[in-house]
Amino acid sequence: MTAGKLTIGTNPGGPPLSTYASDTTTIVGADPDIGALIAQALGLEPVIVPVAWADWPLALQSGKIDVVLSNVGVTEERKKKFDFATYRQGLHGFFVHRDSPVQKIAVPEDIAGLTIVVGIGTNQERILGRWNEIITAAGHEPAELVYYDDEGAKLLALRAGRVDVMVQPHAQLVAIAKRDGDFRRSGRCRRAGPSARMWRRPCARIPDWPRRWRSR
């Protein structure tokens, strides 16, 4: 830790969480804003550092950054290495092209046979992997998970019909759908826990949340 400073790692993956401003250098969004407020409360100067999603664990362990604010879901495996302080409801979104025949994704069986683009090493990938185990055991065709590093490539694949569904943080997908106008939500869910009951819980059963914290 540099004296007088709080070095904050974030992945500029897209608004409203974290992205580059029009100058292509400044990182803006909810996560860097919250990081700056934390630094201010501690009497420190915030230093925002861009970190690739796959690199945040090593950056934190090596001391390159002091804290990471980048939509990192809390899992039992991660809790063995890192301390967490949660600051918003963790929702995952399932979005499709507006003309897609996929209407609703709420339980594991709903993804059977679909091609889904998801981030590698993410909580969303973990959830989909567990859902695939459930539906395969029930005799259904598993979903095919595919990966793209670039958001533009993901959206192009969805528009071209090469993938059926895009899964990532709900707030990001809401922003994309509002910006582009040709995507819609087919489902959302919270971080799935380790119990069999939680893994099978319908995504649609999300309790009401205070409006000021809700992703729309």
C-alpha positions as CSV (number, residue, x, y, z in Angstrom):
1,M,0.0,0.0,0.0
2,T,1.3,3.4,-1.0
3,A,1.2,5.9,1.9
4,G,-1.7,8.2,1.6
5,K,-3.3,6.4,-1.3
6,L,-5.8,3.7,-1.9
7,T,-5.1,1.8,-5.1
8,I,-8.4,0.5,-6.5
9,G,-8.6,-2.2,-9.2
10,T,-11.5,-2.4,-11.6
11,N,-12.3,-4.0,-14.9
12,P,-13.7,-1.4,-17.4
13,G,-16.1,-4.0,-18.8
14,G,-19.0,-1.7,-19.5
15,P,-21.4,0.8,-18.1
16,P,-22.9,1.4,-15.6
17,L,-20.4,-0.5,-13.4
18,S,-17.0,0.5,-14.9
19,T,-16.0,1.8,-18.3
20,Y,-13.7,4.2,-20.1
21,A,-14.9,7.8,-20.6
22,S,-14.9,9.5,-24.0
23,D,-11.2,10.4,-23.6
24,T,-10.6,6.6,-23.6
25,T,-8.3,7.0,-20.5
26,T,-10.4,8.0,-17.6
27,I,-12.3,5.2,-15.9
28,V,-15.9,6.1,-14.8
29,G,-18.8,4.2,-13.4
30,A,-20.5,3.0,-10.2
31,D,-17.5,0.9,-9.1
32,P,-14.8,3.6,-9.4
33,D,-17.2,6.1,-7.8
34,I,-17.8,3.8,-4.8
35,G,-14.0,3.2,-4.5
36,A,-13.4,7.0,-4.5
37,L,-15.9,7.4,-1.7
38,I,-14.2,4.6,0.4
39,A,-10.9,6.3,-0.1
40,Q,-12.3,9.6,0.9
41,A,-13.8,8.1,4.1
42,L,-10.4,6.7,5.0
43,G,-8.7,10.0,4.3
44,L,-6.8,8.6,1.3
45,E,-6.3,9.6,-2.3
46,P,-8.1,7.2,-4.7
47,V,-6.0,5.7,-7.5
48,I,-8.1,3.8,-10.1
49,V,-6.2,1.1,-11.9
50,P,-7.7,-0.9,-14.8
51,V,-7.4,-4.7,-14.3
52,A,-8.4,-7.5,-16.6
53,W,-11.1,-9.7,-15.1
54,A,-8.8,-12.8,-15.1
55,D,-6.0,-10.8,-13.4
56,W,-7.7,-9.3,-10.4
57,P,-6.8,-12.2,-7.9
58,L,-3.1,-12.0,-8.7
59,A,-3.1,-8.2,-8.7
60,L,-4.7,-8.3,-5.2
61,Q,-2.4,-11.0,-3.9
62,S,0.8,-9.4,-5.2
63,G,0.0,-6.0,-3.8
64,K,-0.4,-4.2,-7.1
65,I,-3.8,-3.0,-5.9
66,D,-5.2,-2.6,-2.4
67,V,-8.8,-3.4,-3.2
68,V,-10.8,-4.6,-6.1
69,L,-14.3,-3.2,-7.0
70,S,-15.3,-5.1,-10.1
71,N,-18.6,-7.0,-9.6
72,V,-16.7,-9.8,-7.9
73,G,-19.2,-12.4,-6.6
74,V,-18.7,-13.9,-3.1
75,T,-18.0,-17.6,-3.3
76,E,-16.8,-20.1,-0.7
77,E,-13.6,-20.7,-2.8
78,R,-12.8,-17.0,-3.0
79,K,-13.5,-16.4,0.7
80,K,-10.6,-18.8,1.5
81,K,-8.2,-16.2,0.0
82,F,-9.9,-12.8,0.2
83,D,-12.0,-10.7,2.5
84,F,-15.3,-9.4,1.2
85,A,-17.5,-6.4,1.9
86,T,-20.6,-6.5,-0.2
87,Y,-22.1,-3.2,-1.4
88,R,-25.0,-4.0,-3.8
89,Q,-27.3,-6.8,-4.7
90,G,-25.6,-9.3,-7.0
91,L,-27.8,-10.1,-10.0
92,H,-27.0,-12.0,-13.1
93,G,-28.9,-11.3,-16.3
94,F,-30.0,-13.5,-19.2
95,F,-30.5,-11.4,-22.3
96,V,-31.5,-12.4,-25.8
97,H,-32.1,-10.6,-29.1
98,R,-35.5,-9.1,-29.4
99,D,-36.5,-11.6,-32.1
100,S,-35.3,-14.6,-30.2
101,P,-37.8,-17.5,-29.6
102,V,-36.3,-17.8,-26.0
103,Q,-38.9,-16.2,-23.8
104,K,-38.0,-17.1,-20.3
105,I,-35.0,-18.5,-18.4
106,A,-35.9,-19.3,-14.7
107,V,-34.8,-22.8,-14.0
108,P,-31.9,-25.1,-15.2
109,E,-34.1,-26.9,-17.8
110,D,-34.7,-23.6,-19.6
111,I,-31.1,-23.5,-20.9
112,A,-31.1,-27.0,-22.4
113,G,-29.7,-27.0,-25.9
114,L,-29.0,-23.3,-26.0
115,T,-25.7,-21.7,-26.9
116,I,-24.7,-19.1,-24.3
117,V,-22.0,-16.6,-24.3
118,V,-20.5,-16.0,-20.8
119,G,-17.3,-14.7,-19.2
120,I,-14.7,-17.2,-18.4
121,G,-13.9,-17.7,-14.7
122,T,-17.0,-15.8,-13.6
123,N,-19.7,-16.6,-11.2
124,Q,-22.1,-16.8,-14.2
125,E,-20.0,-19.5,-15.7
126,R,-20.0,-21.4,-12.5
127,I,-23.8,-21.2,-12.2
128,L,-24.3,-22.4,-15.8
129,G,-21.8,-25.2,-15.3
130,R,-23.8,-26.5,-12.3
131,W,-27.1,-26.1,-14.2
132,N,-25.6,-28.2,-17.0
133,E,-24.8,-30.9,-14.5
134,I,-28.4,-30.9,-13.3
135,I,-30.1,-31.0,-16.7
136,T,-27.6,-33.6,-18.1
137,A,-28.4,-35.8,-15.1
138,A,-32.1,-35.4,-16.0
139,G,-31.5,-36.5,-19.5
140,H,-31.6,-33.1,-21.2
141,E,-29.1,-31.7,-23.7
142,P,-26.7,-29.3,-21.9
143,A,-26.2,-25.7,-23.0
144,E,-23.1,-24.9,-25.0
145,L,-21.0,-22.2,-23.3
146,V,-18.9,-20.0,-25.5
147,Y,-16.5,-17.2,-24.7
148,Y,-15.5,-13.9,-26.3
149,D,-13.1,-11.3,-24.8
150,D,-14.7,-8.4,-26.6
151,E,-18.2,-7.0,-25.8
152,G,-18.7,-6.0,-29.5
153,A,-18.0,-9.6,-30.6
154,K,-20.5,-10.9,-28.0
155,L,-23.2,-8.6,-29.3
156,L,-22.5,-9.3,-32.9
157,A,-22.7,-13.1,-32.2
158,L,-26.1,-12.5,-30.5
159,R,-27.4,-10.4,-33.4
160,A,-26.2,-12.9,-36.0
161,G,-27.8,-15.8,-34.2
162,R,-24.5,-17.6,-33.4
163,V,-25.4,-17.6,-29.8
164,D,-28.9,-17.7,-28.2
165,V,-28.2,-16.0,-24.8
166,M,-25.8,-13.5,-23.3
167,V,-25.2,-13.9,-19.5
168,Q,-23.3,-11.3,-17.4
169,P,-24.0,-8.8,-14.6
170,H,-27.6,-7.7,-14.9
171,A,-26.8,-3.9,-14.6
172,Q,-24.5,-4.1,-17.6
173,L,-27.0,-5.9,-19.8
174,V,-29.8,-3.4,-18.8
175,A,-27.5,-0.6,-19.9
176,I,-26.7,-2.3,-23.2
177,A,-30.4,-3.1,-23.9
178,K,-31.4,0.5,-23.3
179,R,-28.5,1.9,-25.4
180,D,-29.0,-0.5,-28.4
181,G,-32.7,-1.2,-28.3
182,D,-32.6,-4.7,-29.9
183,F,-32.0,-6.8,-26.8
184,R,-34.4,-7.9,-24.1
185,R,-34.2,-9.7,-20.8
186,S,-35.3,-13.3,-20.6
187,G,-34.3,-13.9,-17.0
188,R,-32.2,-12.9,-14.0
189,C,-31.0,-14.5,-10.8
190,R,-28.9,-14.0,-7.8
191,R,-25.6,-15.7,-7.0
192,A,-26.5,-19.4,-6.6
193,G,-25.3,-21.0,-3.4
194,P,-23.9,-24.5,-2.8
195,S,-27.1,-26.2,-1.7
196,A,-29.1,-28.3,-4.2
197,R,-32.2,-26.3,-3.2
198,M,-30.6,-23.0,-4.2
199,W,-29.2,-24.4,-7.4
200,R,-32.7,-25.3,-8.5
201,R,-34.4,-22.2,-7.3
202,P,-36.2,-20.3,-10.1
203,C,-34.3,-17.2,-11.1
204,A,-37.6,-15.3,-11.2
205,R,-38.1,-15.6,-7.5
206,I,-36.2,-12.5,-6.4
207,P,-37.6,-10.6,-3.5
208,D,-38.4,-6.9,-3.8
209,W,-35.4,-4.7,-3.2
210,P,-35.3,-1.0,-2.2
211,R,-35.8,1.0,-5.4
212,R,-32.6,3.0,-4.8
213,W,-30.5,-0.2,-5.0
214,R,-32.4,-2.1,-7.7
215,S,-31.0,-2.7,-11.2
216,R,-33.6,-1.9,-13.8
